Amino acid sequence: LPITPSKIELAHTGSLFVNNINYLALDLQDRLLDLIEHQACERPGGSGPARADVRIIAAANQNVKTLVDARLFREDLHTRLSVLPLSLPLLYKRGEDIGLLLEHFLKHKARRNGATRIERSTDAQPTLMPRDWPSSVREFEHLVGRLCNRHQGQTLPIADLPEMLPQDDPNAYD
């Protein structure tokens, strides 16, 4: 993800979210550290500094400390970014969130395409929890989206969802 001075200037006095920071090249890590320390960054072509009073929020899909140990991520940058570290377990380890996320995504998809109806069921949560879900919320959202597209115009009982999802065939909804 290129972090350009224009993006940083747009975030001035706000927040700059850097997703998958673990993929940031070492030279860009240097520049990000400069940004944190000096609240400014150089514009391309040497046209002066871009003011950058920003809060940086970074996300990683790997353990950054492991990358620091392997010398693939700057330790000083990791230290500066680790002011308030949060660890979010993978979706399959957060069974209690499945029902809430499912209901949210189904409502969103139904509003968006106006075709899929949702039947609420009070016994949905126990049915949903034991399933091995995809590892990320984004994967789960796409799975629900594919399901809604396949069943447009039909009532989708939430309690029956685990049986409707593909079991082992990754191409079941392609």
SVG drawing of the C-alpha trace seen along z (x, -y; Angstrom):
<svg xmlns="http://www.w3.org/2000/svg" viewBox="-39 -23 56 55">
<polyline fill="none" stroke="black" stroke-width="0.4" points="0.0,0.0 1.7,-3.2 1.5,-5.9 1.8,-9.1 2.2,-12.6 -1.2,-13.5 -2.9,-10.7 -1.1,-11.8 -2.1,-15.5 -5.7,-14.3 -5.4,-12.6 -4.0,-15.7 -5.4,-16.1 -7.2,-12.7 -6.4,-9.1 -4.3,-7.2 -5.2,-3.5 -2.4,-1.4 -3.7,2.1 -1.4,5.1 1.6,3.1 3.6,6.3 4.0,6.0 5.4,2.5 8.9,2.4 11.8,1.5 12.4,-1.9 8.7,-2.8 9.0,-1.7 11.8,-4.3 9.6,-7.0 6.7,-6.0 8.9,-6.2 10.0,-9.7 6.4,-10.7 5.7,-9.5 8.7,-11.3 8.5,-14.5 4.8,-14.8 5.8,-15.6 6.9,-13.8 8.7,-14.9 6.7,-15.5 8.0,-13.9 10.5,-16.0 11.7,-17.8 8.9,-20.4 9.0,-20.7 7.5,-18.8 3.8,-17.8 2.4,-18.6 1.1,-15.4 -0.3,-15.6 -2.0,-12.1 -2.9,-9.2 -1.7,-6.0 -3.7,-2.9 -2.0,0.2 -3.3,3.7 -1.3,6.8 -2.3,10.3 0.9,11.7 2.7,11.5 4.9,8.4 7.1,9.3 8.1,12.5 9.0,10.2 11.1,8.0 13.0,11.0 13.6,12.0 14.8,8.4 12.0,7.9 10.3,5.2 11.9,2.3 11.9,2.8 11.8,-0.9 8.7,-1.3 7.1,1.7 7.7,0.2 6.2,-3.2 3.1,-1.5 2.6,0.7 1.1,-2.0 -2.2,-0.1 -1.8,3.3 -5.0,5.3 -5.2,8.9 -8.3,10.1 -8.7,13.9 -9.8,15.5 -13.5,15.8 -13.7,19.5 -12.4,18.8 -15.1,16.2 -18.2,18.4 -20.3,16.0 -19.8,13.3 -21.0,15.6 -24.7,15.0 -24.4,11.2 -22.2,11.0 -24.5,13.3 -27.6,11.2 -25.7,8.0 -24.5,9.2 -27.9,10.7 -29.6,7.4 -27.0,5.5 -27.3,7.8 -31.1,7.8 -31.2,4.0 -28.6,3.8 -30.3,6.1 -33.8,5.9 -34.5,9.5 -33.5,11.8 -35.9,12.0 -34.6,13.1 -36.6,15.1 -35.4,14.6 -34.9,17.6 -34.3,17.6 -32.5,21.0 -30.0,19.8 -27.1,19.1 -26.5,22.6 -26.8,24.0 -24.2,21.6 -21.5,21.9 -20.0,25.3 -19.3,24.8 -15.8,24.3 -16.1,20.9 -13.7,19.1 -10.8,17.5 -11.7,13.8 -14.8,11.7 -14.3,10.6 -14.4,14.2 -17.5,14.8 -19.2,11.7 -18.4,12.9 -19.7,16.4 -23.0,14.9 -23.1,12.7 -22.8,15.7 -25.5,17.4 -27.8,14.4 -27.1,14.2 -27.9,17.9 -31.2,17.6 -32.5,14.3 -36.2,13.8 -36.4,16.7 -36.7,16.7 -33.5,17.6 -34.0,19.2 -31.0,18.3 -31.2,21.5 -30.8,23.5 -27.8,21.6 -25.1,24.0 -26.7,26.8 -27.1,24.4 -23.4,23.4 -20.8,25.4 -19.3,28.1 -16.1,29.1 -16.4,28.0 -14.8,24.6 -16.5,24.3 -20.0,25.0 -21.2,21.4 -19.0,20.4"/>
</svg>
